[in-house]
Amino acid sequence: MSDETPPVEIPSVDITVDGETVAARPGELLIDACERTGTYIPRFCHHSRLEPVGMCRMCLVEVDTGRGPALQPSCMLPCTPGMVVDTESERTRKAQDGVLEFLLVNHPLDCPVCDKGGECPLQDQTMAFGPGESRFVEEKRHFEKPIPVNENVHLDRERCILCDRCTRFAGEVAGDQLIHFMDRGGQTQVNTFPEQPFASYFSGNTVQICPVGALTAAPYRFKARPWDLEEVESTSTLDSVGSRISVQSSRDRVLRFQGVDADAVNWGWLSDKERFVFEAYDHADRLATPMLRGDALGNRAPDGDALVAAPWSEALGVAADALSAAPADRLAVLGGARLTNESQYAWAKLAKGVFGTDHVDAQLGDGLPAEVVLGLPRATIDRACTPGGTIVLLGPDPKEELGALFLRLRHAVVHDGATLVELTPRRTGLSAHAAHSLRVLPGGAADAVSAMFGGGSPAGAAGLSAEALAAAGATIAAAVAEGRPVTVLVGRPSLAEAAGPVVDAALALHDHLPEAAFLSLLRRGNVHGALDMGLAPGLLPGRVTLADASGVSSVWPTVPTDRGHDAIGILEAAAAGEVDVLVLLGADVLADVPDRDLAERALANAGTVVAVDLFGTPTVARADVVLPAAAPTEVDGTFTNLEGRVSVVARKVTAPGTARPDWAIAVELADRLGTDLGFGSVDDVLAELAAVSPIHAGITPEALAASVREGVLVEGRTALARPDRTEVPVNDAYGLRLVADRSMYDVGVLVAHSPSLAGLAPGAVAGFEPSDLSRHGLAEGEVVDLIADRGTVQVAVASDPGVARGTVHLRVNQADVDAGRLIDASAPVTGIRVGRR
Amino acid sequence: MSWFDAARERTARDILARYPKPRSAVIPLLHLAQEQEGWVTPAAMAEIAELTGTTPAEVLGTGSFYEMFKFHPVGTHLVNVCTNVSCQLLGGEELLHHVESTLGVKAGGTTDDGVFTVEDVECVAACTEAPCFTVNYRYFHRADAGTFDEVVADIRAGRSPIERGAAGDAGDLPVHGTLGRVRQQVPDDRRAGVVPPEQVEGAPSWMATMSPAASPSVSPDGADAGEGAS
């Protein structure tokens, strides 16, 4: 909002369009200038987020640049002073007629059975600008139809008009040029290389931008007609980018998500995971009724080994009894990143203001301390992607975790001259374009940072040469000297490395580069909203600490005074039998807590476990009380993305069974405990939030409605906490360090319940740097034991030149191999020995 | 392990070194791959993609534009019979029928012994010498069934049929895919100064003369790029 630079006076270029003078921007394409000023020129190939290509010729208009009027493609023509344009002249109409007739020569005209019919630019423009009938009586081109180009995208080459949009997207935007024009000439077609599918995380975007029905997405094929769809603009809550989406439904079922072009956020692009995850929300396995422990016959039995359906009143009663019996210090709330801001606020008020406990954490031991995320200067995506800026990546691979952000970053680095410096333990999706891509050993990032800026040993740090580090440092220093913005992307590069070493490195960067701003790469849904709402130990709504309770003290019954445990601390306390009631807000601790053993012990030894969730996950199966919650397509509310941008989440369909919004569950529980939270609607919660949190004072329904597309940026920092530096043990010559990171597709509950995505999880292999492979005498494909202090897993070995020497790479949350068995949450790094079988 | 054999691997590296952008080498490398196997195999395209920093889809997309790159196995001798207007008027169609019945394959097919592939092609730019056919792109002018039978007999007997072809042709008829007897070798010190496109400053030298503020027509670094001698 206010961190944007003030509008610069842009000189304008006056052109004449259909007799009226309009002001174009210098360098602006004629087609864009006309559209911006209210004259729509028909087009197929032109797309504002892709390079112009002039492929379809539909945008021919008559242009006079002083040499007499001539037909020119307006998508390839930058505006020049004095240009006279006629978009409705006789010749223009004739050209449009001719181009459309030409495009339709080989088009099968199978509109009645085509999914695009009704929202098809070719259909619409043929009606608006076309000749109405075809003179072409010869045989059309024939292709096999449709062919799958990957698991989710089908290609009908007969319908294709060769606009080059999908192939340009694949190459320019996603960087996965796996589809291309083949057999150019009379048989030109889009296709993949034989046996090499369009395996891109972003393939669904090609379906959305296809101007005809050539590309269709399997989940939507033959599901609905566009005129039967209702849509509402909302925010993707899958990851913390908060991409804007259009939720489209028919007969109370969501049938697809489409990307919406929010200039500050996702530019209209979505990862396939964001796009197809709606299937999970619509899945028959959704929890639809509360459950309590019972026996196999379905009877209630407090010690039963099954879960049986129960009415809300009974389930809430059991939960309330357990909660009221437990002292505040023995209550804990874990999770909440899936919730909307309003639900998070309601739960924060319930946990901290009614229960009085501060053992509350929305992160599950896989994030960063809230005071660091909220205390470092915050960056926006636009700042990170400033043309000519510098980006330092100290975190996970954005391509695997935050797809839409990856596309923005890739655009900045590849097309806008941004400089990328990577300090990561493994090659990322951006490494090919990085100015300096440094492989840092787990635990070594802070040393690497100080070596970059002239501290530390001349021999280098973290397995890196002093020259490479100095060169990277010099690049950043030069950017600072020239006043170009430096943005650090900070997150957990590996779940087998504690937050401490990453925090140390981030603080070192902050110390060396006080001008640098930080963009958090915490991934899980609305986790930044959770931090802002106080679902973190020591924090209250509005990015303030417990010491600053002035905002909430007047409306909350109580406020905890002592800082509580974080997630790992809560789980350790639960494992030690010190937690009487553990509330899990969409927290699948058995899958999401990096330390599997700790999660198991915590669930086994916690008193009453109350799970509020969408699905019967393995964690939920072990709960005593299960309360079904409404999914993001079923609730109204707001979402806070990784920049702190608040945008609207809109309800489109009804929740299954009796599932309720999380905030309403909090209100009901409070009621049972004799407290009125004071909320009757989402707007009530928002109003209270605005009253207690000064930084949220501007977040009103009116403000959100006025900026529905871009959202409203919430600014404000917590005092920066400086945890003690984490001491990292020295790696011995034979040991390896584990790098355990996430991949786009895993066996997580949402992916597993999205049929389109479930088969895409790559599985786990142990990636070794090739020289480590030979040093340990291992052969690719061989199954070995990876032995850590905590446990052992068996996994096949693979050679991976992208990992740092001295590390083993393993994807977490994959079928068959449970990397969490190796990880000890209390250790800064995870050492691995390799055992031959 | 490279897909190319050892000698061609060296040639491939040499070709790559000629260009400021590796992707510029796609077409020369496709030629090299076709020379090795007689056609461009999927494995070759994967290798070329690797060498040029592109994807196999881009390599196939680029190569499939060109008629003379074959993406399916072809015989060692590719017989192209022209049936375009001039040849057709003077018996091209009849010649094609003769070729098909002699070899026992239809146009587009390859004989079982893998020696001949027959193609029905458009104009091969020898209208004055119609009807015309080519074998591995060597011309046989004013051909009739008898000419073709002699050429086939020569090839089957291991003799070169070249002297039956266009006037002045002599020597061997190399198998399909062969590029040339002499490899182009440009020593490093003889290479014209290649400037990556993004480092080019100013207008090209040939354009300078068109502008009123003409600058001397040399390339920006002052070297005469045409000679390349240093």
HADDOCK unambig.tbl for C-alpha pairs under 7 A between the chains (distance, minus, plus):
assign (segid A and resid 177 and name CA) (segid B and resid 55 and name CA) 6.32 0.50 0.50
assign (segid A and resid 177 and name CA) (segid B and resid 57 and name CA) 6.96 0.50 0.50
assign (segid A and resid 177 and name CA) (segid B and resid 58 and name CA) 6.93 0.50 0.50
assign (segid A and resid 178 and name CA) (segid B and resid 55 and name CA) 6.59 0.50 0.50
assign (segid A and resid 178 and name CA) (segid B and resid 57 and name CA) 5.40 0.50 0.50
assign (segid A and resid 179 and name CA) (segid B and resid 57 and name CA) 6.05 0.50 0.50
assign (segid A and resid 180 and name CA) (segid B and resid 57 and name CA) 5.93 0.50 0.50
assign (segid A and resid 180 and name CA) (segid B and resid 58 and name CA) 6.07 0.50 0.50
assign (segid A and resid 180 and name CA) (segid B and resid 61 and name CA) 5.82 0.50 0.50
assign (segid A and resid 181 and name CA) (segid B and resid 61 and name CA) 5.33 0.50 0.50
assign (segid A and resid 182 and name CA) (segid B and resid 60 and name CA) 6.71 0.50 0.50
assign (segid A and resid 182 and name CA) (segid B and resid 61 and name CA) 4.28 0.50 0.50
assign (segid A and resid 182 and name CA) (segid B and resid 64 and name CA) 6.02 0.50 0.50
assign (segid A and resid 183 and name CA) (segid B and resid 61 and name CA) 6.67 0.50 0.50
assign (segid A and resid 183 and name CA) (segid B and resid 64 and name CA) 4.74 0.50 0.50
assign (segid A and resid 183 and name CA) (segid B and resid 65 and name CA) 5.19 0.50 0.50
assign (segid A and resid 184 and name CA) (segid B and resid 64 and name CA) 6.73 0.50 0.50
assign (segid A and resid 184 and name CA) (segid B and resid 65 and name CA) 4.80 0.50 0.50
assign (segid A and resid 185 and name CA) (segid B and resid 65 and name CA) 6.76 0.50 0.50
assign (segid A and resid 192 and name CA) (segid B and resid 57 and name CA) 5.76 0.50 0.50
assign (segid A and resid 193 and name CA) (segid B and resid 56 and name CA) 6.11 0.50 0.50
assign (segid A and resid 193 and name CA) (segid B and resid 57 and name CA) 4.58 0.50 0.50
assign (segid A and resid 193 and name CA) (segid B and resid 60 and name CA) 6.92 0.50 0.50
